[in-house]
Amino acid sequence: MARYARYHASGEINSEVADQAEATARVRQAFASRPGVSTDDLDGLTVAAGDWWFNLRPSNTEPLLRLNVEADDETAMAALRDEVLGIVRNGSGI
């Protein structure tokens, strides 16, 4: 299966937040003006560019945001994961 794995994935990462909508809005704002980035709201917030994407969605039963990140390489995935988590958890990127 390894040869078919296109992306490096973070797996689901949960963050407890007081206001799911406000934290999601901060992430949306941070990525909205970046060139080549598209967003989708079908299941939470999905943000994608050419070689990476992430989905941030609220839990329906807990005060959590669930993050999944994928990128072409491990370094890009880790940097994107850390940036989004910084916005969600601290109010700004790391």
C-alpha positions as CSV (number, residue, x, y, z in Angstrom):
1,M,0.0,0.0,0.0
2,A,2.9,2.4,0.6
3,R,3.5,3.0,-3.1
4,Y,-0.2,4.1,-3.5
5,A,-0.1,6.5,-0.5
6,R,0.0,9.9,-2.2
7,Y,0.0,12.1,0.9
8,H,1.5,12.2,4.4
9,A,-1.4,12.4,6.9
10,S,-1.6,13.8,10.4
11,G,-4.5,11.5,11.5
12,E,-7.3,13.2,13.4
13,I,-6.2,15.7,16.0
14,N,-8.7,17.0,18.5
15,S,-8.6,20.4,20.1
16,E,-10.9,21.5,22.9
17,V,-12.1,25.0,22.2
18,A,-14.7,27.3,23.9
19,D,-16.1,28.5,20.6
20,Q,-15.9,26.2,17.6
21,A,-17.3,28.8,15.2
22,E,-14.9,31.5,16.3
23,A,-11.8,29.3,16.1
24,T,-12.9,28.1,12.6
25,A,-13.4,31.7,11.5
26,R,-9.9,32.5,12.6
27,V,-8.5,29.7,10.5
28,R,-10.6,30.7,7.5
29,Q,-9.3,34.3,7.7
30,A,-5.7,33.2,8.0
31,F,-5.9,31.2,4.8
32,A,-8.5,33.2,2.8
33,S,-6.1,35.5,1.0
34,R,-3.3,33.0,0.1
35,P,-2.8,32.5,-3.6
36,G,-4.0,29.2,-5.0
37,V,-6.1,28.3,-1.9
38,S,-9.7,27.1,-2.2
39,T,-12.2,26.5,0.6
40,D,-15.2,24.3,1.0
41,D,-17.8,24.2,3.7
42,L,-19.4,20.8,3.0
43,D,-18.2,19.0,6.2
44,G,-16.6,21.7,8.4
45,L,-13.9,23.8,6.7
46,T,-11.8,22.2,4.0
47,V,-8.9,24.3,2.8
48,A,-6.8,23.1,-0.2
49,A,-3.9,24.1,-2.3
50,G,-1.9,22.2,-5.0
51,D,0.1,20.0,-2.7
52,W,-1.8,20.0,0.6
53,W,-5.2,20.2,2.2
54,F,-6.8,20.1,5.6
55,N,-10.3,19.7,7.1
56,L,-11.3,21.3,10.4
57,R,-14.7,20.3,11.6
58,P,-16.6,20.6,14.9
59,S,-17.7,17.7,17.0
60,N,-21.5,17.4,17.3
61,T,-21.2,16.0,20.9
62,E,-18.1,17.6,22.4
63,P,-16.5,21.1,22.5
64,L,-13.9,19.9,20.0
65,L,-12.5,20.8,16.6
66,R,-11.2,17.8,14.7
67,L,-8.3,18.5,12.3
68,N,-7.0,16.2,9.5
69,V,-4.0,17.4,7.4
70,E,-2.4,15.8,4.3
71,A,0.5,17.1,2.2
72,D,2.9,15.7,-0.4
73,D,5.7,15.5,2.1
74,E,6.1,15.0,5.8
75,T,7.8,18.4,6.4
76,A,5.0,20.3,4.7
77,M,2.3,18.3,6.6
78,A,3.9,19.0,9.9
79,A,4.3,22.7,9.2
80,L,0.7,23.1,8.1
81,R,-0.6,21.0,11.0
82,D,1.4,23.1,13.5
83,E,0.2,26.4,11.9
84,V,-3.5,25.4,12.0
85,L,-3.2,24.1,15.5
86,G,-1.5,27.3,16.6
87,I,-4.5,29.3,15.2
88,V,-7.0,27.0,16.8
89,R,-5.4,26.7,20.2
90,N,-3.6,30.0,20.6
91,G,-5.4,32.4,18.4
92,S,-2.5,32.8,16.0
93,G,-0.1,30.6,14.0
94,I,3.0,29.2,15.6
